[in-house]
Amino acid sequence: MASLIPFEFKKLLRRQSVFGAIVVVLLAIGGLFYQHFFNGQISGSSADQVHGRAAVAINQQIAEKHTGYLSDDLISRILNDYAKNQSDLKKKGVYSVVSHYAISHLVPKSTDKLIAINSTDKPLTFDNVHLKSREELGSALPLKELKLGNFAPGISCLM
């Protein structure tokens, strides 16, 4: 029985149609990975001033700076840092994935704040920023026990 399996694989690989199908599947998978890892939001477009590994490094620095247990202070820091740095990041063509996702998911009425930040080149400041409630987030755990961090983009696996 053990010798039958390799024999059947050899028999299948002799057919050109099977070999062609394998090549087509590998090319399709390669195309999907290329699109995600090399032209994704984290690595930026090749037309941007900063793209590729440099853009990923900037996103990792931002993520490391904002790692910690969820609190009003942490989300306030994230929002104000995003507002302060967004005009520079926009000029470079870098999309701050971590900050944008944290703000959009954790801050109430975040759309208004993000539109205000992205529509001006002046740094904005936000006071009294609070997290969404535990019920709004749908969390079973108390928010003080949840930690924001562990940002590892897929492209870092290829570096």
C-alpha positions as CSV (number, residue, x, y, z in Angstrom):
1,M,0.0,0.0,0.0
2,A,2.8,2.4,0.8
3,S,4.4,1.9,-2.6
4,L,1.0,2.5,-4.4
5,I,0.8,6.2,-3.4
6,P,4.1,7.3,-4.9
7,F,3.3,5.3,-8.0
8,E,-0.1,7.1,-8.4
9,F,1.5,10.5,-8.0
10,K,4.1,9.7,-10.6
11,K,1.4,8.6,-12.9
12,L,-0.6,11.8,-12.4
13,L,2.5,14.0,-12.9
14,R,3.2,12.4,-16.3
15,R,0.1,14.0,-17.7
16,Q,0.7,17.5,-19.0
17,S,-2.7,18.7,-18.0
18,V,-2.1,17.9,-14.4
19,F,1.3,19.6,-14.5
20,G,-0.3,22.6,-16.2
21,A,-3.0,22.8,-13.6
22,I,-0.4,22.8,-10.8
23,V,1.5,25.6,-12.5
24,V,-1.7,27.7,-12.9
25,V,-2.7,27.2,-9.3
26,L,0.8,28.2,-8.1
27,L,0.8,31.3,-10.3
28,A,-2.7,32.3,-8.9
29,I,-1.6,31.8,-5.3
30,G,1.6,33.8,-6.0
31,G,-0.5,36.6,-7.5
32,L,-2.7,36.7,-4.5
33,F,0.3,36.9,-2.1
34,Y,2.0,39.5,-4.2
35,Q,-1.1,41.7,-4.1
36,H,-1.5,41.4,-0.4
37,F,2.1,41.6,0.8
38,F,3.7,44.0,-1.6
39,N,0.9,46.4,-2.5
40,G,-1.2,46.3,0.6
41,Q,-2.2,49.2,2.9
42,I,0.7,48.5,5.3
43,S,3.5,48.5,2.7
44,G,2.0,51.3,0.6
45,S,2.0,51.8,-3.1
46,S,5.2,51.9,-5.1
47,A,4.2,55.4,-6.3
48,D,4.3,56.7,-2.7
49,Q,7.4,58.6,-1.5
50,V,7.8,56.0,1.3
51,H,6.8,52.4,0.5
52,G,7.7,48.8,1.1
53,R,9.9,48.0,4.1
54,A,10.2,51.6,5.1
55,A,6.5,52.0,5.3
56,V,6.2,48.8,7.3
57,A,8.9,50.0,9.7
58,I,7.0,53.3,10.3
59,N,3.8,51.3,11.1
60,Q,5.7,49.0,13.5
61,Q,7.2,52.0,15.3
62,I,3.7,53.5,15.7
63,A,2.3,50.2,16.9
64,E,5.1,49.7,19.5
65,K,4.6,53.3,20.8
66,H,0.9,52.6,21.4
67,T,1.1,49.1,22.9
68,G,-0.6,48.8,26.3
69,Y,-3.7,47.9,28.2
70,L,-6.8,49.6,26.8
71,S,-7.6,52.8,28.7
72,D,-8.9,56.3,28.0
73,D,-5.4,57.6,28.3
74,L,-4.0,55.1,25.7
75,I,-6.8,55.9,23.2
76,S,-6.4,59.6,23.8
77,R,-2.6,59.3,23.0
78,I,-3.3,57.3,19.9
79,L,-5.9,59.8,18.6
80,N,-3.8,62.9,19.4
81,D,-0.6,61.3,17.9
82,Y,-2.5,60.4,14.8
83,A,-3.9,63.9,14.5
84,K,-0.4,65.4,15.0
85,N,1.5,63.1,12.6
86,Q,-1.2,62.6,9.9
87,S,-0.2,65.5,7.7
88,D,3.4,64.3,7.5
89,L,2.4,60.7,7.0
90,K,0.0,61.8,4.2
91,K,2.8,63.7,2.4
92,K,5.0,60.6,2.5
93,G,2.1,58.4,1.4
94,V,2.2,56.3,4.6
95,Y,-1.1,54.9,5.9
96,S,-1.0,54.5,9.7
97,V,-3.0,51.2,9.8
98,V,-2.7,50.6,13.6
99,S,-3.8,54.1,14.6
100,H,-6.6,54.3,12.1
101,Y,-8.0,50.9,13.1
102,A,-7.7,51.6,16.8
103,I,-9.5,54.9,16.4
104,S,-12.2,53.6,14.1
105,H,-13.0,50.6,16.4
106,L,-12.4,52.0,19.9
107,V,-13.5,55.6,19.8
108,P,-17.2,56.7,19.7
109,K,-18.2,58.8,16.7
110,S,-14.7,58.1,15.2
111,T,-15.8,58.9,11.6
112,D,-16.3,62.6,12.4
113,K,-12.9,62.7,14.1
114,L,-11.1,60.9,11.3
115,I,-12.7,63.1,8.6
116,A,-11.6,66.2,10.6
117,I,-8.1,65.0,10.9
118,N,-7.7,63.9,7.2
119,S,-9.3,67.1,5.8
120,T,-6.8,69.5,7.3
121,D,-3.0,69.9,7.3
122,K,-3.1,71.5,10.8
123,P,-2.5,69.3,13.8
124,L,-5.7,68.9,15.8
125,T,-6.0,68.2,19.5
126,F,-8.8,66.2,21.1
127,D,-9.6,66.4,24.8
128,N,-11.7,64.0,26.9
129,V,-11.4,61.1,24.5
130,H,-13.0,58.0,25.9
131,L,-13.2,54.3,24.9
132,K,-16.4,52.8,23.7
133,S,-18.2,50.9,26.4
134,R,-17.7,47.2,26.9
135,E,-21.2,46.6,25.5
136,E,-20.5,48.7,22.4
137,L,-17.4,46.8,21.7
138,G,-19.0,43.4,22.4
139,S,-16.3,42.4,24.8
140,A,-16.8,39.6,27.3
141,L,-13.7,40.8,29.3
142,P,-13.3,44.0,31.2
143,L,-11.6,46.5,28.9
144,K,-8.8,47.1,31.5
145,E,-7.7,43.5,30.9
146,L,-7.4,43.8,27.1
147,K,-4.1,44.8,25.6
148,L,-3.5,46.6,22.4
149,G,-0.4,45.5,20.5
150,N,1.2,42.5,18.8
151,F,1.2,44.2,15.4
152,A,3.0,42.0,12.9
153,P,2.3,42.7,9.3
154,G,2.4,39.8,6.9
155,I,5.3,41.4,4.9
156,S,7.5,41.2,8.0
157,C,7.6,37.4,7.5
158,L,9.3,38.0,4.2
159,M,12.1,40.3,5.5
